[in-house]
Amino acid sequence: MNCATGDVLTREQTTATGKEQILPALGRAASKLRKEVGESLSSVEKFNVPLEQATTNSLEALEAFTLGDKTFREKGEIEALPFYNRAIELDPNFALANAYLGVNYLNLNQRGLFGDYIKRAFDLRDRATERERFYIMVSYYSDLTGELGKSNQILELWKQVYPRDYHPHGLLGTLYMILGQYERAATETLEAIRLEPNVAVSYINLGQIYVALNRFDDAKTVTQGALGRNLDSIPLHLNLYALAFFENNVGAIKQQVDWIAGKPSAEDRMLTLESDTEAWFGRAGKARELSQRAVESASRNDEKDAAALWQANVSIREALFGYPDVAAKDAAAAVKLAPGSRDAEAQAALAYAFASDVPNVQSVADDLAKRFPQDTMVQSVWLPTIHAQMEMSRKNAARSIELLQAAAPYDFGMLSSTAMNSCLYPLYVRAQAYLRAQQGSAAAAEFQKILDHRGLLWNCATGALARLGIARAYALQGDTAKARAAYQDFLTLWKDADPDIPILKQAKAEYAKLQ
């Protein structure tokens, strides 16, 4: 049809002799139409893959996939899973269905299942259309091999070839979030929403981007707007939790906790978020209890990767609070829960490093380096940060600072496409290294960067402890007034903290010496 006038340019009609002939008949009709509306013969020949080969030869599989896609757009990953699973049951060689199912599992922190399905989709990519191949390859390189540069090149090409497709813009937005380039991420995500305004994940990402930029009012407007479109999804409620946390709005926090309570594949994410909130205020005992519940909830749902992530998260926290033995035990448990999980292993290795457990950190770090040789975030962020912290254990602060130069371009990145926030570990380790090197001014500058990015941190323990870090940096510079004020800020935040936390005892002793 002529889009301006509505006039019919050409029409093709065909009849299928049975249900199994519908897709072949539709494909033949489409090929005729393409020639009649002026597509060149060479173009038709190049891209004219029979429909049943380019997608699936099962009409029922195509129906299940289409329902899954619609459900994902409107309600999110959990509700879409049964449809994508059904499509693959009907046709295991349905490339795009394998890719979509894999990405859904990735978004639910089930990286192992993601790997299984995206590898199969990648192997089947010649059975997909060109546009579908773009999606499969981007998912494979971004989230399996971690080759972000290669993924970026494909996305830019995808934008040029299909300028009306929202997908490459949305995926570029996610990529820029990982890289810590939030203004560029916002531009791409807004364009994705302009092209297709009814996809929940675009609003989720835009809300996260605005939070990362400390644009909390804009984040709230975007999130509420998505809910107003009936695009309800669990991450939208996690965004609202974060916004309520920034406002210290206890009632609004409870509202989001209650909404998620009891929902499979969601309750564990809220429990670990709540545990971080307790830790933010120094309530270590309550934080441990909630983290354990998060691990148990994920394990009950057979979500081993998620369970390992929550266990690894608490291991870092225990190390930062001054419990190295507990941290090492939790790190070992995380690795055991999901052997081979990239993100869980990376966090466990960092926990070992914070706990000065050199033999274990070396073992896990070596495994990461071997299994992810091309992964941008592993090679440029996680491993330099882990090795820098190891050098701190060896009292070699200068080497720590040198190693962290590789991570500097990604200091504000999300570290993972599934992360809702960033704990800014490279910045925190670099700040501690400057402290150890007796460079108070440089340390204060790094800690201030952490404090200035509240929206990126959410409720990470590094944000609370940065207050103590900057107090120590001021004291090192001999600025007693600023040091005293910063110590007071930290001690006020932790006024209801468990009194036996080692780092709290140290802070109180240091503050007393300033009086």
N, C-alpha and C positions, 0 to 999 in steps of 0.2 A: 504494500500500500504506500501511497504518497503520504508521508507523515504530515505535510502541511495542509493538504486538501482532503485526505481520506479516500482519494480515488484509488481504485484497484488497478495496479500495474499489470499483474499477471496472476493466474490462479492455476493450481495443479490439484487434481483430485484422483485418488486411487482407492481401490477396494482390496482389503486383505481377505484371503480365503479362510483364515482362522486366526486364533489369538497368537499363535507362534509366528505368524507372518506379518504381524502389525509393524514391528520395528524395521524389518527389511523393506516393507512397502513405504514406510515413512521416509526411510533413508533415500530410496529411489526418487520419491516425489521431491525431496529437498534438493537433490542433485539437479533435477530438471529445472526447478525454480531458479537455482543459482545461475544457470546458463541464460535463462530467459531474462533475468534482470540485469544482465551485462557483465557478470564476473568472467574474467578471461579464462579460456580453456586451460591454459597452463596452471592457473591458480586452482581451478576446480580439480584438475588431475593431481595436483600436489597435496591438496587438503581433503580430497574426497575419500576419506576412510569410511567404509560401510558403517552405519550407525550401530549395528549390533556388535561390531568389532571395536569401535571407538568407545563404546560404553559397556553395554551388556547385551547378551542375547536373550535375557529373561525379562519379560514385561513385568512380572511380579517383583523382581529384584529392583527394577527401575522405579516402580511404584513405592517400594519400601524406602529406597534411597531418597526419593523426592519428599516423602513424608518426613524423613529424618532431617533433611535440609531445612524444611519449613519449621520443624520443631526446634531445631538448633537456633535458628534466627530469632525465634520468639521466646523460647524458654531456657535455652542453654544446653550444656553438654549432657547432663545426667538423663534428661528426658529424651534426648535424641539417640542415646546409645542403643536401645532395643531395635530401632528402625535400621540403623546402620548394620548392626549384627545380623538382622534378618536378611538384609540385602546380600551380605557376604555368604550366608548359609545357602541362599538360592543360587548365587554365582560367585564362587571363591575367586574367580579371575576378574572381578569387577574392580578395576584399578582405582578409580576415584573413590569408591566406597571404602576400600582398604585405607586410602589416604585420610579420608574424613574421619573414619573410626579411630585411626591412630592418633590424629591430632586431638580428637576428643579426649582420649585417654591421657595424652600429654597434658592437656589443660586441667585434668583431674589428678595431676601429679603421679600418674602411673606410667613412668618413662619406659619401663621394660616392655609393656604391651604396645606402647607407641612404637618402639623400635621394631617389634615383630611386624606390625602392620605397614609401617612406612617403608620398610625394606621390601616387602612384597609388592607394594604399590610401585616402588621405584623399578623393580624388576619387570613389572607389567606396563611400564609407562608407554611403550610402543602401541599398547591397545587403547590409548586415551587420545583425545583430541589435543591439538597444540596448546590450547588454553589450559586444559586439565594437566598437561605435562608440566607447564609452568608451575602450577600449584604443587604438584608432587615433588618436583625438583627443589623448589624453595623450602618446603617442609623438610625434605631429606637433608639438604645442606645446612639449613639454619639450626635445626634442632636435633639431628642425629650426628652428623660429622662435625657440626659447629663451625663450618666454613662461612663466616658471615660476609666476607668480601665476595665470594662466589654467589651467595644468595642475593646480595645487593645488585650485582650485575644482571641477574635473571629478572629481578623485580623491575629494574629500569627498562629492560627490553619489553617485558610484559606490558608496562604502562604505554609504551609506544605502539605496540601491536594491537592492543585492545584498550583504546583511550576511554571507553565508556564503562569499563569493568572496575568495580569498587575494590575487588580483592587485592590487587597489587598495592594500592594506596594504604589499605588497612594493614597489610603485612609489612610494608615499609615503616608504618607507624610503630609497630611492635619492634622491628629491628632497631629503629632509632632509640626506642626506650632502653633496649639492652645496652646500647652504646652510650647512653646518658645524654643524648641530643634531643631534649624534650621539646624545644621550639619546633624543630623539624618534624618531630613525631606528631605534634599537634596539627601542623599544616597538612600532613598526609592523612591523618585520621579524620579531620574535618572534611577533606575532599572525599574520603570513603563514605562518610555520612551524607554528603551532598548527592553522591551518585546512587546511594542505596540507604534510605533513612530508616529502614526497619530491620536492622541487624544489632542484636543486643551487645555483641562483643565490641563493636565500634564505640558504643557509649561507655562500656566498662573501661576500655583503654583510654578514652578521652578523659574520663573522670580521674583515672590514675595519673595521667599526664598533668592535669591541672593540680592535683594534690602534690605531685612531685615538684611543681613550680610554686608551691605555697599559695596557689590561687583557689583557696578553699570555697569561696562563694560560688565561683564558676563550676567547681567540681560538684557542688551540691545541686546546682541548677541542672547540669547535664544528667546527673544520676536520677534526680526526680523526674526530669523530662522523659527519660527512658522508661521509667515505671509508669508514667502517664500514657505511654504508647503501648502499655501491656507487654513490654519486653522484659519481663521479670526474670532475673537470673541471680544465682548465689553470689557471684563476685560483686554485683551491684550493692548487695547488702553488706559485704565486707568493706566496700568503699564508704558506705554510710557509717559503719562502725568506726572506721578511722576518723572520719569527720567529727563524729560525736566524741571520740577520744581527745581530739585536739581542743574541743570546746569544754572538755571535762563535764560533759552532759551525761550524767549517770542514767537518767531515764531513757535517753535515746540509745545509749549503749545496750541497756537491758532489752529494749525493743528489738534490736537486731539479733541479740543472742537468743531471744525467745522465738524469733521467726525461723532461725536455722535449727534450733534444738530438735533432735530426733530425725533429721533428714539424712538419709544414707549418702555417703560420699561428700558430705558438707559439714556435719557436726564436728569432725576432727579438725577441720580448718578453723572453725570458730574457737574450739577449745585451745588450740595452740596460740591463736591470737589473744585470747584471754590470759593465757599463761604469760605471754610477753608483757601484757599490761601489768600483771602482778609483779613481775620482775622489774619493770620500769620504776616501780615505787619501792623496790627492795624487799618485797615480800616473797623471799626465795622458797619457803616451804609451800606456800599456796601455789606458786608457779610450778614447782615440781609436781604437785598433785594434778594440776590441770594438764601438764604435758604428758604425764603418764596416761591420763584418760584419753588424750588425743591419740597417742600411740595405740592404745587398746581399741579405740573406735575404728581407726584405719585398719588395724589387723583383723578385726571382726569382719570387715567388708572385703578382706583379702587384698587390700591396697598396700602392698609391702613397700613400694617406693615412698608413698606418703608417710607411712609409719616410720620408715628410716629417716626421712627428712625431719620429722618432728623430734625424733630421738637425737639426731645430730644437732639440731637447733639448741636443744637444752644442754648438750655437751659443751658447746661454745660458751653458753651463758654461765655454766658452772665454773669453767676455767677462768672466765673474766672476773667472777665473784671471788675467786681464790680457793676453789676446791679442785685441785689438779687430779687427785685420785678418783673422785666422782666423775670428773670430766672424761678421763681416760676410759673408765668403765662404760659410760654412756656412748662414747665414740665407738668403742668396740661393738656395743650392742647395735648401733646404727648400721655399721658395715655388715654385721651378721644378718640383720633383717632383710637387706636388699643388696646382696653382693653384686657389684657392677653398676650400681646406680651412680651416675656421674655427680649429681648435685649432693647426694648424701655422703658420698666418699669425700668430695671436696670439703664439705663442712666438717666432717669427722677428722680429716687431716689437719684442718686449721685448729680444731679443738685440741688435738694431740700437740700441735705446735704451741698453743697458748699454755698447755699443761707441761711443757718442756719434756714431753715424752718422745725423745729424738728417735729411738729405734722404730716405734710404730708410725710416727709421722713420715719417716723416710720410706717405709714400706708402702704406705698408702699413696704417697705422692709419686713414687716411682710407678706404681700401677696406673695412676691417672695419666702420667706422661706417656706411658707406653700405649694405652688404649685410646687416647684422644690426641694423637700427634698433630692434627690439623684444626683442633677446636680453638677458636679465637679466645674465648673466655677462660678456658682451662690454661692455655699456654701463656696468655698475656695478663691474666688477672689472678686466677686462683693459685697457680704454682708460684709466681713471684711473691704473692702475699704469704703463702705457706712457708716458702724458703726464707723470706725476710724474717718472719717470726722465729724460725729455727735459729737464724743467726743471732737473734736477740738472746736466745737461751745460751748461746756460746759467747755472749758478751761482746758481740761484734756489731755494734749499732751502725757503724759507717757502712758496712757491707749490706745491712738491711736497707738503708736509705738508697744505696746504689741499685739493689735488686728491684725496688719498688718504682724505679723510673719507667719500667716497661708497663706498669699498670696505670700510670698517670693519665693517659688519654681516656681511660675507662673509669676513673674515680667515682663518677656519679651514675654509673650504669646499674641496670637491674640484675645483672649476673645471669639471669635465666628468663626465657620467654614466659614462664609460668609464675614468676615472682610478682607479688603485689607491691613490694617495697624493696628497699635496699638498706642493709645495715652498714654500708660504707666501710667495710673491713679494711681495704687498702689504705684509706685515709687514717683509720684508727691505728693501724700498725705503724704507719709512717710517723704519726704524731708521737706514739710511744717511743719509737726509735730516736726521734729528736730529743725527747726527754732524757733517754738513756745516754745520748751523746752530749748532754749538758747544753743543748741549744734551745734555750727557753723561748726565745722569740719565734723561731721556726715551729716549735711544738705548739705554741699558742695559736699560730696562724692555721695549722692543720685542724686543731680541735675546734676553732671558730667556724671553719668550713662545715664541720659536722653539725654544729649548733645552728648554723644558718639554713640548713636543709632539713628542717623538721618534717616537711611533707614527704621527703624521700624515706626518712627513717621509720615513720609511723611510730611504733612503740618498741623499737629495738633497744636492747640494753646498752649498746654503744652510745646511744643518744644521751642516756642518763649518766653514763660514766664519763662522757666527754666533759661534763661539768666539773667533775673531779680532776680530769686531766688538765683542763685549762687553769684550774686553781694551782696545780703543781707547777705548771709552766710559768705562771706569774710569780710564784714563790721563788722559782729558779732564777728569774730575772731580778729578784730583789724588790719587786713591787708588792709590798706587804698589803697595802690597802685593797688592791685589785684581787690579790690572792685570798684575803680574808672574805671579801664579798662573794667570790666564786665558791669557796668552801661552804659558806652559809647557804648559798643557792643549792648546792648538792645535798647538804644535810637537811635542809628544809624539804626538798623533794623526798628524801628518805627518812622523814621524821617517824613514820610508822613501820620502818623496815625491821626485819628480823635482826636483833642486836648482835648475833654471833657471826655475821657475815665477815670474813677476813678483810675484805677491801673496805668495808665500813669502819672496822676497828682502826685500820691504818689511817683512814681519812680523819677520824676523830683525834687520833694522836697527833697527826700533822697539824691540824687546826689548832690544837691546844698549844703547840709550840709557837704559834704566831701571836698568841694573846699577850 
